Amino acid sequence: MSSVTDRRGVLSAQRRRDRLVRGRPRLLFLTPAVVLVGLLALLPFALTVGRSFLDDAVVDPSFAGLSSYARLVTDPVIVRLMTLAEIPQLCSPKFPSLGRSVA
């Protein structure tokens, strides 16, 4: 089928419609994969973020807001553990100059 164009070289409406119909099966095959990735990756992420704003109660948790994050930043044990976790990263071969200054 040859494309029907006017003097300016613009494709006719029938040709544009044919192009859209030809691309439709690709979208139909891609849709289940996109939905599956959304359910298996994004849903647990969203539920985890939502759960992070609740308190630690297993049964009937209540809204705690940002208090869990404030406790995380101000707890001296956790702050010390985060500091200790950074030292091996700074001593790695990626950052040789930083490793010498820390060690």
C-alpha positions in Angstrom: 0.0 0.0 0.0 1.5 3.3 -1.0 1.1 6.3 1.2 -1.2 9.0 0.0 0.2 12.5 0.5 -0.9 15.9 -0.5 1.4 18.5 -2.2 3.2 19.2 1.1 4.1 15.6 1.8 1.7 15.2 4.7 0.4 11.7 5.3 -3.3 11.1 4.9 -5.6 10.4 7.8 -6.0 6.8 6.7 -2.2 6.2 6.7 -1.8 7.7 10.2 -4.6 5.5 11.5 -2.9 2.5 9.9 0.3 3.4 11.7 -1.5 3.6 15.1 -3.2 0.3 14.6 0.0 -1.4 13.8 1.7 -0.2 17.0 -1.2 -1.3 19.2 -0.3 -5.0 19.6 3.1 -4.0 21.1 1.3 -1.9 23.7 -1.1 -4.8 24.5 1.8 -7.2 25.1 3.6 -4.6 27.2 0.7 -3.7 29.5 0.7 -6.9 31.6 4.4 -6.6 32.3 4.1 -3.0 33.4 1.2 -3.8 35.7 3.1 -6.8 37.2 6.2 -4.6 37.8 4.0 -2.0 39.4 2.4 -4.5 41.7 5.6 -6.4 42.6 7.9 -3.4 43.0 6.0 -0.2 43.7 3.3 -1.6 45.9 5.6 -3.0 48.6 7.6 0.2 48.5 4.5 2.4 49.0 3.3 0.1 51.9 6.8 0.3 53.6 6.8 4.1 53.4 3.3 4.2 54.8 4.2 1.8 57.6 7.2 3.9 58.5 4.9 6.6 59.8 3.2 4.2 62.3 4.4 3.2 65.7 6.0 -0.1 66.6 2.8 -1.8 67.8 2.1 -5.0 65.9 -1.6 -5.1 66.8 -3.5 -1.9 66.1 -0.6 0.5 65.2 -1.4 4.2 65.5 0.0 7.2 63.6 3.3 8.3 64.9 4.3 10.8 62.3 8.0 11.7 62.1 8.8 10.6 65.7 10.4 7.4 64.5 12.7 9.3 62.2 13.6 11.8 65.0 14.4 8.9 67.3 16.6 7.3 64.6 18.6 10.5 64.2 18.9 11.2 67.9 19.6 7.7 69.3 23.4 7.7 70.2 23.8 3.9 69.5 22.4 4.2 66.0 24.4 7.4 65.3 27.6 5.5 66.4 26.7 2.5 64.2 26.1 4.7 61.2 29.5 6.4 61.9 31.2 3.0 62.1 29.6 1.9 58.9 31.0 4.9 57.0 34.6 4.3 58.0 35.2 1.2 55.9 33.6 3.0 52.9 36.0 5.9 53.3 39.0 3.6 53.6 38.1 1.8 50.4 40.4 2.1 47.3 37.8 4.4 45.7 38.7 7.1 48.1 42.4 6.7 48.9 43.0 10.2 50.2 40.0 10.1 52.5 41.1 6.7 53.8 44.4 8.0 55.0 42.9 10.9 56.8 40.4 8.7 58.7 42.8 5.8 59.6 
